[in-house]
Amino acid sequence: MKQFLIEFSIIAIIFIGLKIFWNDTIRYWLGQSIIGINAFVCMLYMFGVFNQAIPAELAYPKIFLHGLVAIIIHTLFNLQNNKK
């Protein structure tokens, strides 16, 4: 129960902080960092497959998932910028 309260309070603080300071610049940099992290994870999984540290059948779905998330977020940002 103590762990739940700590995690809940951290999430609440992050939510309140974002609600206060949220603007277009923060949204842009947060989106770009999420895209970058997902692209980096894809490269790490590919590196693991090439070095035979991760079986290919376990890595390919994760590469697909992270690549798809990066593409979706990039597309959403482009659509939002085109509306403005």
JOKA-V462122 format. One line per field, one symbol per residue. ss: DSSP state (@ for helix, = for strand, . for the rest). burial: I if it has 24 or more other ideal C-beta (glycine too) atoms within 12 Angstrom, else O. Layout:
BEGIN
ss: ???
burial: ???
END
This chain:
BEGIN
ss: .@@@@@@@@@@@@@@@@@@@@..@@@@@@@@@@@@@@@@@@@@@@@@@@@.....@@@@@@@@@@@@@@@@@@@@@@@@@@@@.
burial: OOOOOOOOOOOOOOOOOOOOOOOOOOOOOOIOOOIOOIOOIIOOIOOOOOOOOOOOOOIOOIIOOIIOOIOOIOOOOOOOOOOO
END
